[in-house]
Amino acid sequence: MIKKSYKLITALLASVMLLTACGGGGQGAKDGDTIAVGSRNNTESIILSHIIGQMIDAKTDLNVVYRENMGGSNVVWNAITSDNIQVIPDYTGTIVANYYQAEPGNADETLAMVKEFVAEDGLTALEPFGFNNTYTLALYEDKAEELGVVTFSDFAEHAKDFTFGAVFEFIDRPDGLPGFSKEYGIEFKEVKGMDHGMMYRAIDSGEVDVINSYTTDGQLTEYDLRVLEDDKSFFPPYHALPLVRQDTLEAHPELEEVLLQLAGKINEETMQKMNGQVDNDGERVDAVAKRFLTEAGLIE
């Protein structure tokens, strides 16, 4: 299995987007007492970044700054590999398939590949939080029932009549629409790219007919949608975990012990509940993260 190099054009684009999102970058670990925690432009990533940051804040003498809502996965990846941020939550399948253009295996195999690959780029992958947030398709229950659609293969027969709403990066990622469409022989009537937060409003308004949701989306509990089964197991495991720069761990070795306390502490149901508290109930991300950590006995 050969690791392919990261494309220069993606890195350059990511750098431009990073400067926009972060106001020109942060202080970073170079200050000696400040850790920048980054997140993608979706609720779950931001919640996880606050869980990470609040653990660091509560259990070390380090200061934490948040670089929230930075953009898609490639933007955040470029930021940590260039030391604009030092810690991020990320996903095993994304790391292997998207950043390194390699073929994921099962959960254990993919995690082992992640640890090997990122080490070559000066990063350390810690143990997973405990949940797998994979891609899926969702459409309204009454429509799915009318068509008798339960699996992706069932849906493939009807896809030509559906407008598909998807997050922008899913449309281009090799582990997203290109590979998924080929595997299942799916051709949509139209594909519309949008931010994750817009997908549920788009399907509710009828702008799109089916969306690429995530299995831990909080909105899935608010809409009468059927989540379809990936019957060919196309999508790899996407177990969430903390990624930390190796030079940051060398300077602050206490970080590893602190963040390993999060290993196995968040299951799919808990993550979906936290996402819903933000997206459906309008709670603050920092408050949701703090409640989780307090109830789990991880901070006081």
N, C-alpha and C positions, 0 to 999 in steps of 0.2 A: 504494500500500500504506500503510495508516494504522496507526500505532502506537497501541495502546489503553493507557490508563493502568492502572497496577497497582491492584488492588482494595484498598480500605482495610481491609476485614475480614481479608484475608490478611495484610496487614502487621501488624495488631494481634495476630493469633494468632501470627505468626512471632516478634514481639517477646517475647511471654510464653514461648514455647518456647526462645528464645535465652537468656533470663535463667536458665531452668532448666538448660540445657545448659552455660552458661558461668559459672555462679555470679554472675550480675549483670553480665557484660561484662568486657572486658579493658582494659588501659592504652591500647593502640592507638598509632598513629604520633604522637599528640600529645606523647608523652614525648621524641620526637626521636631515640631510639636503639633503639626497640623496634618490631618488626613482628609483628602477629598474623596467622597463617595459619590459615584455617578449612577445615573439611571436612564433607561430608555424613555420614550414618550408614550408610556402606558401606565395605567394605575398600578398593576401588579409590580412592575419594576420599581416604581417609586416607593411603594409600601415596603418592599424588600430592602431597598436602600436605607430607609429609615429604621428598619429593624436592625440592620447591620450597624448603622451609625449610632443608634441609641445604645447598643451593646458596647461599642467602643467607648462612647462617652461615659457610660456608667461604670465601666470596669477597668479603664486605663486613665492615665493622666493626659492623654492626647486630646487635642481639639478636633472637632469634626466640622467640615463644611460640606454642603450638599450641592451637587451639580445635577439638578433635576431636569427631567423632560428634555434631554439633550438631542434626541432624534432616534433613528432606527438603530438596529444592532451594529451595523458597520461603523456608525459614527462613534458609538460608545467604545467599541473595540479599538478603533484608532486612538481614542483618547487615553485609554489605559496603556496601550503599547508605547505611546509617545510620552507617558508620564504627566499628562495633564490632569489625570485622576489616578488614584492608587487602588481603589477597591470598587468592584461592581458585582451585582448579581447577574448571572448569565445561565445559559441552558446547554446541557451536554450535546444534544442533537444539533443545535445552532453552531456550536463551536466546531464540531467535527465536519459537518456537511457544508456550512456556509463559509466559515473562515478558512478552513483547510482543504475544502473540496475533496474530502475523503468519504468513504462509505461507512456509515455507522453500523454497529452490530446490535446486540441486545444491551440491556441497561448496564451490566457490569463491563462488557467489552467496550462500550462507548465511553464510560467513565474512565477506564484505563487509557484509552486513546486520548481523551481530553488531557489527562495529567501529563502524558508523554509529550503531546504536541505543544501545550502552552509553556512547558518548562523550557523549550527551545527558544521561546520568545520572552524569557525573563519573567514569567508569571507562575503562580502556584494556584492550583485548583484545590480547594478544600472540600470536605465531605458535603454531599447534597443536603438540602433542607428537609427533604422527605416527600416531596410531591412531584408528579410528572404532569407538566402542562403542555399537552400536545395539540396540534391543529385538528380541527374537525369541520364539518359542514353543518349548518343549521338552517332550517326553513320552517315555515309555520306548520303546526301540527295538523291542522285541517287539510292543508294541501298535501302534506306527506301521506296522510291517511287516504285521501282520495286517489293518489297515484300508487299506493302500496309500496312506498319507498321507506326502507329501513337501513340499507347499506349504501356505500358509495357506488357499488356496482349497479344496484337498483336505480340510483339516481342518474347514472351515465346514460340510460336510455331516454331520459327526459331533459337532459341538460341544455340541449339546443333551444329550448323554449324559455330558458331562465336567464335573467340578468344577475350577474355575480358581483357582490360587493366584497372587496378584499383590502386589507392594509397594503400600502404601497410596496413594502419590501417583499411581501409574500408573492407578488406578481412576478418578481424577477429572481428570487432566490432559487437555487437548484433543488433545495428540499421543499420548495413551495409549488406554485402553479405549474411551471414547465414540466417538472418530473411527475407531479400528481396527475396532470392532464394526460400525459403519455401513458402512464401506468394503467389508468382506468378508461382511456379512450374518450375522454370528456371534452366536448366543445360547447362553450356557452354562447348564448345569443349575443351577449355583450359582457365586458368586464369593466367594472368601475373601481378605480383606486381611491382610497380614502383613509383618514386617520382612524385608529381603532375606536375612538370614542364616538365616531359618526356612524359606525356600521349598524348599530341597533336602531338608531333613529331612522336610518335609510331604509331598513327593511320594514319598520313600523309604518313609514309614510308611503311605502309601495315603490320607492325609487329603485330598489333592488328586490330580488325574489329569494335569494339564498346568500348566505354570508360565510366567510371563513372565520368561525369563532374559535376561541381557545377553551379547553375543557374546564378551566377554573374561572371563566368569566362570571362576574357577579350578576350581570344582566340576564344570564340564562334563567335565573330564578324569577325574573320579572316579566318575561315574554313567553307566550305559549308556543315555544319552538321545539321541534324535534331535532335532537342531535344524532347525526347519522354515524354508522359504524364503518370504520376503516377496515373493511373485510379482507383486504390484501396486505394489511400492515405496512402500508407505504411509508407513513410518517415515522421517523425514528423516535427513540425515547428523548424527551426534553426534560430531564431532571434539573431543577434549579439548584444552583450552588454559588458560593462566594468565590470570586477570582481576586487575587491580591498580587501586587507586584513583588517579586522576590527581593528587590533591594529595600522595599518597605518592610518586609518581614525581617530582613537582616538588621535593619535599624531599630525595629520595634518588635522583637520576637514574642512579646506578650500577646500580640494580635492573633496569632494562630490559636493559642489556647482559648482565647475569648470567643472567637468565631466558631470554633469547633463545638462550642456548647449549643449551637443552633442545629447541629446535625440531627436529622430525623425528627425534628420538632414540629414540622408543618406538613399536614397531609392535604390532599386535594380539597376535602370539605372545608377545612379551616381556611385555606387560601381563598376559595370561592366566597366564603363568608366575609372575609376581610375586604375583598374586592367589592362585594355588594354594599358593605357599610360605607364605602367611599362613593361608588358610582350610583347606587340607588338611594341611599339615605343622606348623602351629602356631608358625611363626617370628614373631619380633617385627617389627612394621611398620618401626621405625626401622632395624633390621638389614637388612631386605630393600631398603629405599631406599638405604642406604649401599652395599650390595654392587653394586646397579645403577650408581650414580654412579661408584664406583671402577672397575668393569669397563669402563664407557664412557669412562674417562679424564677425567671431568669434575671429580672431586675426588681428592685423594691419600688 
